[in-house]
Amino acid sequence: MKKIIQLLIIILLIYVGYTGYSIWTYGQGNTEANADAAMVLGAAQWNGKPSPVFEGRLKQGIELYKEGQVDYLIVTGGASEGSVTSEGEAGRDYAIEWGIPKKDIIVEDKSMVTEENLSNAETLIEKEKITSILLVSDTFHLKRAVNLAEDKGMNAIGVPTKYSAYQSWETKIPFFMQEWLYYIADPFIQVFKD
């Protein structure tokens, strides 16, 4: 019995270590990918302007559009209580300021978390006949976000923003740990949901 427990502990440690490594490195090399649209996951807005985290994601989405890798830019995110606007609207306005035509911007403005970003955008994507997306977020968020998108049947490739606000170890480590825990816990959460 003791050997079985030791083996299970070793397997668990390997799994946890592997998931940590895969989250840390996920999406590297995907910046050259092409799709119908880039979906920028929301990350808060401050008085109608994107937060630094959201701005970093928007810059990457705008770059993908300007490089001709996508035809549409999808911006996501709702409004928290007392907000002057939604993340999606702030993202749209920012993209327009950077020269993206309004007709090529799709706004999802009801969601508050990643899974809602994807669920609400799914309807908009189907309406516009979009069949493939480049999912834009910060590196540590991408693996979980792409898994959630694929669970919904979306054809998604994760593209990490090179303009991430998470630059110092003091900001990277807590965000990485949070996403690592979410990713490890997600299969168990899904079992209880079903």
C-alpha positions as CSV (number, residue, x, y, z in Angstrom):
1,M,0.0,0.0,0.0
2,K,2.9,2.4,0.8
3,K,4.4,1.9,-2.7
4,I,1.0,2.7,-4.3
5,I,0.7,5.9,-2.3
6,Q,4.3,6.9,-3.2
7,L,3.6,6.1,-6.9
8,L,0.4,8.2,-6.8
9,I,2.3,11.1,-5.2
10,I,5.0,10.9,-7.9
11,I,2.4,10.9,-10.6
12,L,0.6,13.9,-9.0
13,L,3.9,15.8,-8.8
14,I,4.7,15.1,-12.4
15,Y,1.2,16.2,-13.5
16,V,1.5,19.4,-11.5
17,G,5.0,20.1,-12.8
18,Y,4.0,19.5,-16.4
19,T,0.9,21.7,-16.2
20,G,3.0,24.5,-14.6
21,Y,5.5,24.3,-17.4
22,S,2.9,24.1,-20.2
23,I,1.1,27.2,-18.7
24,W,4.3,29.2,-18.5
25,T,5.3,28.5,-22.1
26,Y,1.8,28.2,-23.8
27,G,1.3,29.9,-27.1
28,Q,4.9,30.8,-27.9
29,G,5.4,30.8,-31.6
30,N,1.7,31.3,-32.4
31,T,2.1,35.0,-33.2
32,E,2.4,34.2,-37.0
33,A,-0.9,32.3,-37.1
34,N,-3.9,33.4,-39.2
35,A,-7.7,33.1,-38.5
36,D,-10.9,34.9,-39.3
37,A,-10.8,37.0,-36.2
38,A,-8.7,37.9,-33.1
39,M,-10.7,37.7,-29.9
40,V,-9.2,39.9,-27.2
41,L,-10.2,38.8,-23.7
42,G,-11.3,41.6,-21.4
43,A,-9.4,42.7,-18.3
44,A,-11.0,45.8,-16.8
45,Q,-11.4,49.3,-17.9
46,W,-10.8,52.5,-15.9
47,N,-13.2,55.4,-16.6
48,G,-13.7,54.3,-20.2
49,K,-10.0,53.5,-20.9
50,P,-8.5,50.0,-21.0
51,S,-6.5,49.0,-17.9
52,P,-2.8,48.3,-18.6
53,V,-3.5,44.5,-18.7
54,F,-6.4,45.0,-21.2
55,E,-4.4,47.5,-23.2
56,G,-1.5,45.0,-23.6
57,R,-4.0,42.5,-25.0
58,L,-5.6,45.0,-27.3
59,K,-2.3,46.1,-28.7
60,Q,-1.6,42.5,-29.8
61,G,-5.0,42.1,-31.3
62,I,-4.7,45.3,-33.2
63,E,-1.2,44.2,-34.5
64,L,-2.7,40.9,-35.7
65,Y,-5.4,42.9,-37.6
66,K,-2.9,45.4,-39.1
67,E,-0.6,42.5,-40.2
68,G,-3.5,41.0,-42.1
69,Q,-3.6,37.9,-40.0
70,V,-7.3,38.4,-39.1
71,D,-10.2,40.2,-40.8
72,Y,-12.1,41.0,-37.5
73,L,-11.3,42.1,-34.0
74,I,-13.6,40.9,-31.3
75,V,-13.3,42.8,-28.0
76,T,-14.9,41.3,-24.9
77,G,-15.9,42.3,-21.4
78,G,-18.9,43.7,-19.5
79,A,-19.3,46.5,-17.1
80,S,-18.8,46.1,-13.4
81,E,-21.2,47.9,-11.0
82,G,-20.8,51.7,-11.2
83,S,-18.7,51.6,-14.3
84,V,-19.1,54.3,-17.0
85,T,-18.8,51.8,-19.8
86,S,-18.0,48.1,-20.5
87,E,-14.7,46.6,-21.2
88,G,-15.9,45.7,-24.7
89,E,-16.9,49.3,-25.4
90,A,-13.6,50.6,-24.0
91,G,-11.8,48.1,-26.2
92,R,-13.7,49.1,-29.3
93,D,-13.0,52.8,-28.7
94,Y,-9.3,52.1,-28.2
95,A,-9.1,50.0,-31.4
96,I,-10.9,52.8,-33.4
97,E,-8.3,55.3,-32.0
98,W,-5.6,53.0,-33.4
99,G,-7.2,52.9,-36.9
100,I,-9.3,49.8,-36.9
101,P,-12.5,50.3,-38.9
102,K,-15.6,50.1,-36.7
103,K,-17.2,47.7,-39.2
104,D,-14.4,45.2,-38.4
105,I,-14.9,45.3,-34.7
106,I,-17.3,43.0,-32.9
107,V,-18.2,43.9,-29.3
108,E,-19.2,41.5,-26.6
109,D,-20.1,43.7,-23.6
110,K,-22.0,41.5,-21.1
111,S,-19.4,39.1,-19.6
112,M,-17.5,39.3,-16.4
113,V,-15.2,36.2,-16.5
114,T,-13.4,34.3,-19.2
115,E,-16.0,31.5,-19.7
116,E,-18.7,34.2,-20.2
117,N,-16.4,36.1,-22.6
118,L,-16.3,33.0,-24.8
119,S,-20.0,31.9,-24.4
120,N,-21.3,35.4,-25.2
121,A,-18.9,35.9,-28.1
122,E,-19.8,32.5,-29.5
123,T,-23.2,33.8,-30.6
124,L,-21.7,36.8,-32.3
125,I,-19.1,34.7,-34.0
126,E,-21.8,32.4,-35.5
127,K,-23.8,35.4,-36.7
128,E,-20.7,36.8,-38.6
129,K,-19.8,33.3,-40.0
130,I,-16.5,33.4,-38.2
131,T,-15.0,29.8,-38.0
132,S,-11.6,30.4,-36.6
133,I,-10.2,32.7,-33.9
134,L,-6.9,33.8,-32.5
135,L,-7.5,34.1,-28.8
136,V,-5.4,37.0,-27.4
137,S,-4.5,37.2,-23.7
138,D,-1.5,37.1,-21.4
139,T,0.6,33.9,-21.6
140,F,-0.4,32.5,-18.3
141,H,-4.1,32.9,-19.0
142,L,-4.0,31.4,-22.5
143,K,-3.9,27.7,-21.9
144,R,-7.1,27.7,-19.7
145,A,-8.8,30.1,-22.1
146,V,-8.1,28.0,-25.2
147,N,-9.3,24.9,-23.3
148,L,-12.5,26.6,-22.4
149,A,-12.9,27.8,-26.1
150,E,-12.3,24.3,-27.4
151,D,-14.8,22.8,-24.9
152,K,-17.4,25.1,-26.6
153,G,-16.4,23.7,-30.0
154,M,-14.5,26.8,-31.1
155,N,-11.5,26.6,-33.5
156,A,-9.1,28.6,-31.4
157,I,-5.4,29.2,-31.3
158,G,-3.9,31.1,-28.3
159,V,-1.7,34.1,-29.1
160,P,0.1,35.6,-26.1
161,T,0.5,39.4,-26.0
162,K,4.0,40.6,-26.2
163,Y,2.8,43.8,-24.6
164,S,1.8,42.2,-21.3
165,A,1.5,44.4,-18.2
166,Y,2.9,41.4,-16.3
167,Q,6.6,42.2,-16.6
168,S,8.2,42.0,-13.2
169,W,8.5,38.8,-11.1
170,E,6.3,40.5,-8.5
171,T,3.4,40.6,-11.0
172,K,4.2,37.5,-13.0
173,I,4.4,35.0,-10.1
174,P,1.0,35.7,-8.5
175,F,-0.8,35.7,-11.8
176,F,0.9,32.5,-12.9
177,M,0.0,30.8,-9.5
178,Q,-3.6,31.9,-9.9
179,E,-3.9,30.5,-13.4
180,W,-2.0,27.3,-12.5
181,L,-4.5,26.7,-9.7
182,Y,-7.5,27.4,-11.9
183,Y,-6.1,25.1,-14.6
184,I,-5.5,22.2,-12.1
185,A,-8.9,22.7,-10.5
186,D,-11.0,23.2,-13.7
187,P,-11.4,19.4,-14.5
188,F,-12.8,18.8,-11.0
189,I,-15.1,21.8,-11.3
190,Q,-16.4,20.6,-14.6
191,V,-17.2,17.1,-13.1
192,F,-19.3,18.7,-10.4
193,K,-21.0,21.0,-12.9
194,D,-22.1,18.0,-15.0
